[in-house]
Amino acid sequence: ENHLKIIASCSFAKHMLEKEDSYQDVYLG
């Protein structure tokens, strides 16, 4: 389970990085 969680976290982090600009626009306005 730990390995799956790590993989999921990495995938989520990668997705966040790819969409970072969009999220910053939303949070920062």
A tleap script that builds the chain and sets N, CA, C and O, in Angstrom:
source leaprc.protein.ff14SB
mol = sequence {
  NGLU ASN HIE LEU LYS ILE ILE ALA SER CYS
  SER PHE ALA LYS HIE MET LEU GLU LYS GLU
  ASP SER TYR GLN ASP VAL TYR LEU CGLY
}
set mol.1.N position { 0.836 -1.199 0.000 }
set mol.1.CA position { 0.000 0.000 0.000 }
set mol.1.C position { 0.876 1.257 0.000 }
set mol.1.O position { 0.571 2.234 -0.684 }
set mol.2.N position { 1.949 1.223 0.759 }
set mol.2.CA position { 2.824 2.391 0.835 }
set mol.2.C position { 3.354 2.776 -0.533 }
set mol.2.O position { 3.390 3.953 -0.890 }
set mol.3.N position { 3.771 1.756 -1.309 }
set mol.3.CA position { 4.303 2.037 -2.644 }
set mol.3.C position { 3.244 2.673 -3.526 }
set mol.3.O position { 3.528 3.610 -4.273 }
set mol.4.N position { 2.030 2.169 -3.439 }
set mol.4.CA position { 0.939 2.726 -4.249 }
set mol.4.C position { 0.667 4.161 -3.845 }
set mol.4.O position { 0.420 5.015 -4.697 }
set mol.5.N position { 0.712 4.430 -2.550 }
set mol.5.CA position { 0.469 5.787 -2.058 }
set mol.5.C position { 1.551 6.726 -2.571 }
set mol.5.O position { 1.268 7.855 -2.972 }
set mol.6.N position { 2.801 6.248 -2.555 }
set mol.6.CA position { 3.918 7.068 -3.031 }
set mol.6.C position { 3.743 7.374 -4.510 }
set mol.6.O position { 3.930 8.514 -4.936 }
set mol.7.N position { 3.388 6.365 -5.293 }
set mol.7.CA position { 3.188 6.555 -6.734 }
set mol.7.C position { 2.058 7.541 -6.975 }
set mol.7.O position { 2.170 8.429 -7.819 }
set mol.8.N position { 0.966 7.383 -6.231 }
set mol.8.CA position { -0.178 8.275 -6.383 }
set mol.8.C position { 0.228 9.696 -6.029 }
set mol.8.O position { -0.163 10.646 -6.708 }
set mol.9.N position { 1.014 9.844 -4.964 }
set mol.9.CA position { 1.456 11.169 -4.536 }
set mol.9.C position { 2.330 11.805 -5.603 }
set mol.9.O position { 2.191 12.993 -5.893 }
set mol.10.N position { 3.231 11.023 -6.192 }
set mol.10.CA position { 4.115 11.542 -7.232 }
set mol.10.C position { 3.305 11.969 -8.447 }
set mol.10.O position { 3.551 13.029 -9.022 }
set mol.11.N position { 2.346 11.150 -8.833 }
set mol.11.CA position { 1.507 11.475 -9.984 }
set mol.11.C position { 0.713 12.743 -9.713 }
set mol.11.O position { 0.579 13.598 -10.588 }
set mol.12.N position { 0.186 12.863 -8.493 }
set mol.12.CA position { -0.595 14.039 -8.123 }
set mol.12.C position { 0.303 15.270 -8.131 }
set mol.12.O position { -0.085 16.326 -8.630 }
set mol.13.N position { 1.515 15.127 -7.570 }
set mol.13.CA position { 2.461 16.245 -7.527 }
set mol.13.C position { 2.826 16.679 -8.936 }
set mol.13.O position { 2.915 17.875 -9.214 }
set mol.14.N position { 3.038 15.720 -9.827 }
set mol.14.CA position { 3.375 16.043 -11.217 }
set mol.14.C position { 2.228 16.801 -11.865 }
set mol.14.O position { 2.444 17.781 -12.577 }
set mol.15.N position { 1.013 16.344 -11.615 }
set mol.15.CA position { -0.170 16.998 -12.173 }
set mol.15.C position { -0.255 18.429 -11.645 }
set mol.15.O position { -0.550 19.358 -12.397 }
set mol.16.N position { 0.003 18.599 -10.358 }
set mol.16.CA position { -0.049 19.928 -9.747 }
set mol.16.C position { 0.987 20.838 -10.381 }
set mol.16.O position { 0.706 22.004 -10.660 }
set mol.17.N position { 2.195 20.307 -10.613 }
set mol.17.CA position { 3.258 21.111 -11.214 }
set mol.17.C position { 2.885 21.522 -12.628 }
set mol.17.O position { 3.153 22.647 -13.049 }
set mol.18.N position { 2.263 20.599 -13.360 }
set mol.18.CA position { 1.879 20.899 -14.742 }
set mol.18.C position { 0.793 21.969 -14.787 }
set mol.18.O position { 0.718 22.750 -15.735 }
set mol.19.N position { -0.052 21.997 -13.749 }
set mol.19.CA position { -1.165 22.944 -13.710 }
set mol.19.C position { -0.874 24.107 -12.761 }
set mol.19.O position { -1.755 24.912 -12.460 }
set mol.20.N position { 0.379 24.183 -12.292 }
set mol.20.CA position { 0.756 25.173 -11.276 }
set mol.20.C position { 0.340 26.589 -11.659 }
set mol.20.O position { -0.227 27.317 -10.844 }
set mol.21.N position { 0.621 26.977 -12.895 }
set mol.21.CA position { 0.290 28.331 -13.335 }
set mol.21.C position { -1.201 28.604 -13.198 }
set mol.21.O position { -1.599 29.667 -12.723 }
set mol.22.N position { -2.017 27.658 -13.607 }
set mol.22.CA position { -3.466 27.837 -13.543 }
set mol.22.C position { -3.924 27.959 -12.094 }
set mol.22.O position { -4.762 28.800 -11.769 }
set mol.23.N position { -3.366 27.108 -11.219 }
set mol.23.CA position { -3.762 27.154 -9.813 }
set mol.23.C position { -3.335 28.469 -9.188 }
set mol.23.O position { -4.072 29.042 -8.385 }
set mol.24.N position { -2.147 28.958 -9.547 }
set mol.24.CA position { -1.670 30.228 -8.999 }
set mol.24.C position { -2.601 31.350 -9.426 }
set mol.24.O position { -2.904 32.244 -8.635 }
set mol.25.N position { -3.054 31.309 -10.669 }
set mol.25.CA position { -3.973 32.344 -11.158 }
set mol.25.C position { -5.249 32.339 -10.319 }
set mol.25.O position { -5.794 33.395 -9.998 }
set mol.26.N position { -5.719 31.144 -9.968 }
set mol.26.CA position { -6.956 31.035 -9.190 }
set mol.26.C position { -6.732 31.527 -7.763 }
set mol.26.O position { -7.518 32.321 -7.245 }
set mol.27.N position { -5.655 31.052 -7.126 }
set mol.27.CA position { -5.413 31.407 -5.732 }
set mol.27.C position { -5.015 32.868 -5.576 }
set mol.27.O position { -5.474 33.547 -4.658 }
set mol.28.N position { -4.157 33.352 -6.477 }
set mol.28.CA position { -3.666 34.721 -6.360 }
set mol.28.C position { -4.631 35.721 -6.976 }
set mol.28.O position { -4.551 36.919 -6.704 }
set mol.29.N position { -5.532 35.233 -7.797 }
set mol.29.CA position { -6.496 36.133 -8.430 }
set mol.29.C position { -5.839 36.878 -9.547 }
set mol.29.O position { -6.483 37.691 -10.210 }
savepdb mol mol.pdb
quit
